[in-house]
Amino acid sequence: MLSLLALGLLAGQAVSALPTISTKGSKFFTSDGNQFFLKGVAYQLTEDDPLAQPTQCALDAALMKELGANSIRVYHVDPTASHDDCMKTFDDAGIYIWLDLDTFSTYIMGPGIATPVWNSTMYEAYGQVMDAFHNYDNLAGFFVGNEVLTTAENSNAAPYVKAAGRDMKSYRDSKGYRNIPIGYSAADVPSLRPMLQNYLACGSNQSEALDFFGLNAYEWCGESTFEQSGYQFLQQNASDYNIPIFFSETGCQTVKPRTFGDQAAILGDDMSGTWSGAIIYEWIEETNDYGLISYGTPAPATATAGVVAGYTRSGTPIPISPDFSNLKAQWATLSPASVSEAAYTQTMSPVACPDYTAGAWEVSSGASLPTQGQAAQNGRVSGSASSGSSAANGQASSTGGSASSGGSGTSAGGASATSAAAAASSSASSASTTAGRGSGMAGTMVALWALAMGIAGVAVVL
């Protein structure tokens, strides 16, 4: 009996999970000491939890593995559902999950919310999601918000995003969970560059800084280049960034077919020394025309079962040609130069906090972060806030991306006027591209969000 038990233990050890991911300096590393770069896709089939559908997860994970993906981003989950089967399926396929903590009723700022919010109800809701997922080795990281800031006028929401990160890091540590990275996914708003990304990483107290920064950027359209697309400005703004940075959404579709030439820049010599990869928007085809796969032809107008906005949301995934094969071919040839964790030494200090600038960046660099329930007044955090525990609302995102992104652009906030002017044409293209993500499931999600707010007695203006 003892020998049989020993054999059983050995067999259990042979089935190894993916190594966990953590941050060191400006890079991601796996627990076996290798640098990690994202090759990911955005994955949210409906407003329902996609990680609670084992059969569908198995069908999709198999094709994602063929694509060469090692990551998916999921925007909304039900923390009370069982996720064991799907998480194991993706683990077996070599795929990590990057998960948004918010729910439809826990937005920091969004449609109908004129001032940012961060309270105990939101904190508890975020905590429930973290509790449900912390023990999965292939849970790579959490987002505390998505595109909360969409214009310079709402820069006053930045302290609430940072407070959300601070408090969820504190929650993670108080629970004794592993050091799961916690970050934010930003809309690519030229007027906020690079102030927002620097603000979320700055300060001598790094317990208040986020662990990583994601950017939703749709600037590289068609056969562009590192210079023409404006990616060179994104690289310039991140060259001295002290935490990991990656594209949390990308994949412009204004020029068809999509060739994904930007992946060679992101995962090649131009950017891989600074950026940690990209997540392509998105897995499923819907009215916004960003899909890599479909589950069949668009459904009849009378169809309802498994159909949202005219598109079937389950079944055997069918690659969309040639976009799927184009991305697969790009990723197959790209192996970024990397460094082992043992050989890596962080030499960069935290970036400087941006100075207050009226009408552009209305956050005082030395101001304390808000506490739970503390309101913003006249564009600033009210009162003399302490750095105590607070709670976060979530993102202004829909199921499959941003419900209202505010557009992105090409000219870098910290670049020269000449550089900004040179990038203006692709900036306009990027703005329209980002806005286009609001169709399809996004519109449905805004409606559901509005319904939830109405039930809760909150006035909603759409």
Sequence and secondary structure as in RCSB ss.txt:
>XXXX:A:sequence
MLSLLALGLLAGQAVSALPTISTKGSKFFTSDGNQFFLKGVAYQLTEDDPLAQPTQCALDAALMKELGANSIRVY
HVDPTASHDDCMKTFDDAGIYIWLDLDTFSTYIMGPGIATPVWNSTMYEAYGQVMDAFHNYDNLAGFFVGNEVLT
TAENSNAAPYVKAAGRDMKSYRDSKGYRNIPIGYSAADVPSLRPMLQNYLACGSNQSEALDFFGLNAYEWCGEST
FEQSGYQFLQQNASDYNIPIFFSETGCQTVKPRTFGDQAAILGDDMSGTWSGAIIYEWIEETNDYGLISYGTPAP
ATATAGVVAGYTRSGTPIPISPDFSNLKAQWATLSPASVSEAAYTQTMSPVACPDYTAGAWEVSSGASLPTQGQA
AQNGRVSGSASSGSSAANGQASSTGGSASSGGSGTSAGGASATSAAAAASSSASSASTTAGRGSGMAGTMVALWA
LAMGIAGVAVVL
>XXXX:A:secstr
 HHHHHHHHHHHHHS     EEEETTEEEETTS B  EEEEE   SSS GGG HHHHHHHHHHHHHHT  EEEE 
   TTS  HHHHHHHHHTT EEEEE   TT BSS TT  S    HHHHHHHHHHHHHHTT TTEEEEEEEES   
SGGGGGGHHHHHHHHHHHHHHHHHTT     EEEEEE  GGGTTHHHHHHH SS TTSS SEEEEE     SS  
TTTTSHHHHHHHHTT SS EEEEEE   SSSS   THHHHHTSTTTTTTEEEEEES SB  TT   SEESSS   
TT  TTEETTEE SSS EE TTHHHHHHHHHHH       TTT             BTTTB   TT     TT  
EETTEE S          B SEETTEES      SS TTS HHHHHHTHHHHHHHHHHHHHTTSTHHHHHHHHHH
HHHHHTT     
